[in-house]
Structure formats: structure tokens, C-alpha cells
Amino acid sequence: MNDNAHILVVDDQEEIRKLVEDYLTSEGYRVSTAADGAEMRREMAQTPVDLVILDLMLPGEDGLTLARRLHEESRVGIIILTGRGETVDRILGLEMGADDYLAKPFHLRELLARVKSVLRRTSGGGGEKKTGSKARFAGWNLDLTSRELVSPSGSEVRLTTGEFDLLAAFVNNANQVLSRDRLLDLARNREAGPFDRTIDVQVGRLRRKLEEDPQRPTMIKTVRGSGYIFTPSVEVR
């Protein structure tokens, strides 16, 4: 995996680009860097990229705008970098389609763990162990191998990596009350921080894609004080 994965670091601070490039290169990854959105696009036009590490505070187009465009135009994995206090930006980044986030200043080992997790999930090798390759619930069809979701009407519904992993966690643990910490562990293989709203954001996104009325969900229900429960009957084969 390391030998083939190409990571693009987009940050306007040269010292951070160099630090991350040297460290991830030493871990066996191929790493390129860019100082802004224009350089990012030039690099991605020249060679395929598997993962973008994207700073939110960039000159010109900001990281949120770039994250949204990356999500709309490609299936590349996205890890956003934020300032420690920028909780709103982290949530917006996930809303725009990022797969994970990391607050500055960060430990390189923590960055490496996030990189491995996102690459594992975007390559189809991560998440909870599956008992089958396809799941059906409430007329929906989820292919756990190709990571495709098809609605009851037969149209494909595109999911971000984070949304797919969360839905897979629900499908594999249907009719069980799952805490936010447990869902984060199942979907992202990490523990929640004290103010981590990742799961709530992803649940909101899934509800908008799955539920007829996201404000009155019938499939992904909130269990007050405990977490969430996925209520449909699931057939996995």
C-alpha cells in the first residue's frame, strides 16, 4: 500500500509541507506538495493522487472550497488540517466531503495513523469485518465491496468515505444502540475527543440521503443520552 499511495500535501507554510513530506516519504509513501489551490490542481492533472492533506487556511481559494470541489470532481481521500480552536471549520470540512480532520499543531504519528486509516478505507480494505458483500434494507442496496449505495428507485447515491463507513457500521450492527464513541471506533478506528462531533455530522448527512424526512428519521434514530440505532431489518449476503 505504501509503495503505491500518492499523497498530496496542500499547505501555504513551506516548513509544514517539508516536515510532512519528509516524514511520510520515510514511511514509504510517494509525496508531492502544493502551496495553494492552483498548484494542487496542476499536480493532480499530472498524476493520480490517492489522498490530499489539505490546510483550511490558504491564500486565494480556501480549503473548504477546495474540499468541496475535490469531493464533487473525484473520489480522492481528504484529510483537512485546522487550527486547534476551529471547531466550526472542522464540521464544515466534513460537510464538504472531507474524510477526516486533524488540528494543528499535530503529532506526525497521529497524522500517519489518520493517513493509514483513510487510505485503508478509500481502498476498500477498512471498516468493520463484513459477513457478506452485499446488504439490503428498506429497499436500499449497499455493496460492501464496491462501496456503492443504490436507492429503492434504482439510482446510485454517492457517499463520502466517512458516510459509507458509518453506514456499513450501522448495517453490520443493526438494531443495536451504538454510542458515538463506538461508532467512531467502528467507522474510523479511533477514539473520540471531548468535543468531537464527527459522528453527529455524518449521521446528519446520511439522514439527508436515506430518510424521506431527515427531521423525523425512521431508519437512523437517536437514542437520547446513548447514541444511535439503525432500525431496518438488514439482509446481508
C-alpha positions as CSV (number, residue, x, y, z in Angstrom):
1,M,0.0,0.0,0.0
2,N,2.7,2.4,1.0
3,D,4.7,1.9,-2.2
4,N,1.7,2.9,-4.4
5,A,-0.1,5.5,-2.5
6,H,0.4,9.1,-3.7
7,I,-0.2,11.8,-1.1
8,L,-0.5,15.5,-1.9
9,V,0.1,18.0,0.9
10,V,-1.5,21.3,0.3
11,D,-0.4,24.0,2.8
12,D,0.9,27.5,2.4
13,Q,3.6,27.1,5.1
14,E,6.7,25.7,3.5
15,E,8.0,24.3,6.8
16,I,4.9,22.2,7.3
17,R,4.9,20.9,3.7
18,K,8.6,19.9,4.1
19,L,8.1,18.3,7.5
20,V,5.1,16.2,6.4
21,E,6.7,15.3,3.1
22,D,9.9,14.1,4.7
23,Y,8.1,12.1,7.4
24,L,5.6,10.4,5.0
25,T,8.3,9.7,2.5
26,S,10.3,8.0,5.2
27,E,7.2,5.8,5.9
28,G,7.2,4.6,2.2
29,Y,4.7,6.9,0.6
30,R,5.1,9.0,-2.5
31,V,4.5,12.6,-1.5
32,S,4.0,15.8,-3.5
33,T,3.3,19.3,-2.2
34,A,1.4,22.4,-3.2
35,A,1.1,25.9,-1.7
36,D,-2.4,26.7,-2.9
37,G,-5.3,25.5,-5.0
38,A,-3.8,26.3,-8.3
39,E,-0.7,24.2,-7.6
40,M,-2.9,21.5,-6.2
41,R,-4.8,21.3,-9.5
42,R,-1.7,21.3,-11.6
43,E,-0.2,18.4,-9.6
44,M,-3.4,16.4,-9.8
45,A,-3.7,17.0,-13.5
46,Q,-0.2,15.5,-14.0
47,T,-0.5,12.3,-11.9
48,P,-3.2,10.4,-9.9
49,V,-3.5,11.3,-6.3
50,D,-4.8,8.9,-3.6
51,L,-5.1,11.3,-0.7
52,V,-5.0,15.1,-0.2
53,I,-3.8,16.6,3.2
54,L,-5.5,20.0,2.9
55,D,-5.0,23.0,5.1
56,L,-8.1,25.2,5.5
57,M,-6.3,28.5,5.7
58,L,-4.9,29.0,2.2
59,P,-4.3,32.1,0.0
60,G,-6.9,32.5,-2.7
61,E,-9.3,29.7,-2.6
62,D,-9.7,28.4,0.9
63,G,-9.5,24.8,2.0
64,L,-13.3,24.4,2.4
65,T,-13.9,25.5,-1.2
66,L,-11.2,23.1,-2.4
67,A,-12.5,20.2,-0.3
68,R,-16.0,20.7,-1.8
69,R,-14.6,20.7,-5.4
70,L,-12.4,17.7,-4.7
71,H,-15.4,15.8,-3.4
72,E,-17.6,16.8,-6.4
73,E,-14.9,16.0,-9.0
74,S,-13.1,13.0,-7.7
75,R,-13.0,10.2,-5.2
76,V,-9.7,11.2,-3.6
77,G,-9.4,10.9,0.2
78,I,-9.3,14.2,2.1
79,I,-7.8,15.0,5.5
80,I,-8.2,18.6,6.5
81,L,-5.9,20.5,8.8
82,T,-7.4,23.1,11.1
83,G,-6.4,25.4,13.9
84,R,-6.9,23.9,17.3
85,G,-10.0,26.1,18.1
86,E,-11.6,26.0,14.7
87,T,-14.4,23.5,15.6
88,V,-16.9,25.1,13.2
89,D,-14.4,24.7,10.3
90,R,-13.8,21.1,11.1
91,I,-17.6,20.4,11.0
92,L,-17.9,22.4,7.7
93,G,-15.0,20.4,6.3
94,L,-16.8,17.1,7.0
95,E,-19.9,18.6,5.5
96,M,-17.9,19.5,2.3
97,G,-16.9,15.8,2.0
98,A,-13.6,15.5,3.9
99,D,-12.9,12.1,5.3
100,D,-11.1,13.2,8.5
101,Y,-9.5,16.2,10.2
102,L,-6.6,16.9,12.3
103,A,-6.0,20.0,14.5
104,K,-2.7,22.0,14.3
105,P,-0.3,21.6,15.9
106,F,-0.3,17.9,15.4
107,H,2.0,14.9,16.1
108,L,3.4,13.2,13.0
109,R,2.5,9.8,14.3
110,E,-1.2,10.9,14.7
111,L,-1.1,12.2,11.1
112,L,0.3,8.9,9.9
113,A,-2.5,7.0,11.7
114,R,-5.1,9.1,10.0
115,V,-3.4,8.7,6.6
116,K,-3.3,4.9,7.0
117,S,-7.0,4.8,8.1
118,V,-8.3,7.0,5.3
119,L,-6.2,5.1,2.7
120,R,-7.4,1.8,4.0
121,R,-11.0,2.9,3.8
122,T,-10.8,4.5,0.4
123,S,-9.1,1.4,-1.0
124,G,-11.9,-0.7,0.3
125,G,-9.9,-2.6,2.9
126,G,-11.1,-0.9,6.1
127,G,-14.1,-0.8,8.3
128,E,-15.8,-3.5,10.3
129,K,-15.3,-7.1,9.1
130,K,-18.2,-7.9,6.8
131,T,-20.2,-11.1,7.0
132,G,-21.2,-10.7,3.3
133,S,-20.5,-8.5,0.4
134,K,-24.0,-7.0,-0.2
135,A,-26.7,-5.7,2.2
136,R,-30.3,-4.9,1.6
137,F,-32.5,-2.8,3.9
138,A,-35.8,-1.0,3.4
139,G,-35.5,-1.3,-0.3
140,W,-31.9,0.1,-0.4
141,N,-29.0,-2.0,-1.7
142,L,-25.4,-1.5,-0.3
143,D,-22.5,-3.2,-2.0
144,L,-19.9,-3.5,0.7
145,T,-17.1,-4.4,-1.8
146,S,-17.6,-1.7,-4.4
147,R,-18.9,0.7,-1.8
148,E,-22.0,1.6,-3.8
149,L,-25.4,2.5,-2.5
150,V,-28.5,2.2,-4.7
151,S,-31.9,3.7,-3.7
152,P,-35.2,1.8,-3.9
153,S,-35.8,3.7,-7.2
154,G,-32.6,2.2,-8.6
155,S,-30.5,5.3,-8.7
156,E,-27.0,5.3,-7.2
157,V,-26.5,7.6,-4.3
158,R,-22.9,8.8,-3.9
159,L,-21.4,8.5,-0.4
160,T,-18.2,10.0,1.0
161,T,-15.8,7.6,2.6
162,G,-16.9,8.6,6.0
163,E,-20.6,8.2,5.2
164,F,-20.0,4.8,3.7
165,D,-18.0,3.6,6.7
166,L,-20.7,4.8,9.1
167,L,-23.5,3.2,7.1
168,A,-21.5,0.0,7.0
169,A,-21.1,0.1,10.8
170,F,-24.9,0.6,11.2
171,V,-25.7,-2.2,8.7
172,N,-23.4,-4.6,10.5
173,N,-24.8,-3.7,13.9
174,A,-28.5,-3.2,13.0
175,N,-31.0,-2.8,15.9
176,Q,-28.2,-2.2,18.4
177,V,-27.8,1.0,20.3
178,L,-24.4,2.4,19.4
179,S,-22.7,5.2,21.3
180,R,-20.9,7.9,19.4
181,D,-17.5,6.6,20.7
182,R,-18.4,3.1,19.5
183,L,-19.5,4.4,16.1
184,L,-16.3,6.4,15.7
185,D,-14.3,3.3,16.6
186,L,-16.2,1.1,14.1
187,A,-16.1,3.7,11.3
188,R,-12.8,5.4,11.8
189,N,-10.7,3.1,14.1
190,R,-10.1,5.9,16.6
191,E,-11.4,7.3,19.9
192,A,-13.5,10.5,20.1
193,G,-12.1,13.7,21.5
194,P,-14.0,15.6,24.1
195,F,-15.7,17.9,21.5
196,D,-15.7,15.5,18.6
197,R,-18.9,15.9,16.6
198,T,-17.7,13.8,13.6
199,I,-20.4,11.2,14.1
200,D,-23.2,13.7,14.5
201,V,-22.2,15.4,11.3
202,Q,-22.0,12.2,9.3
203,V,-25.3,10.9,10.8
204,G,-27.0,14.2,9.6
205,R,-25.5,13.7,6.1
206,L,-26.7,10.0,6.0
207,R,-30.2,11.0,7.1
208,R,-30.5,13.6,4.3
209,K,-29.6,10.9,1.8
210,L,-31.6,8.0,3.2
211,E,-34.6,9.4,5.0
212,E,-37.8,10.7,3.4
213,D,-37.9,13.3,6.2
214,P,-34.5,13.8,7.8
215,Q,-36.1,15.8,10.6
216,R,-38.2,12.8,11.5
217,P,-35.9,9.8,10.8
218,T,-37.3,6.3,10.7
219,M,-34.1,4.4,10.0
220,I,-31.3,6.1,11.9
221,K,-32.9,7.0,15.2
222,T,-31.4,9.0,18.1
223,V,-31.4,7.3,21.5
224,R,-31.3,10.1,23.9
225,G,-28.2,10.0,26.2
226,S,-26.9,6.8,24.5
227,G,-26.2,7.3,20.8
228,Y,-28.0,6.0,17.7
229,I,-29.8,2.9,16.5
230,F,-30.2,1.6,12.9
231,T,-33.8,0.1,12.9
232,P,-34.4,-1.5,9.4
233,S,-34.2,-5.2,9.0
234,V,-30.9,-6.0,7.2
235,E,-30.3,-8.9,4.8
236,V,-26.5,-9.5,4.3
237,R,-25.4,-11.9,1.6
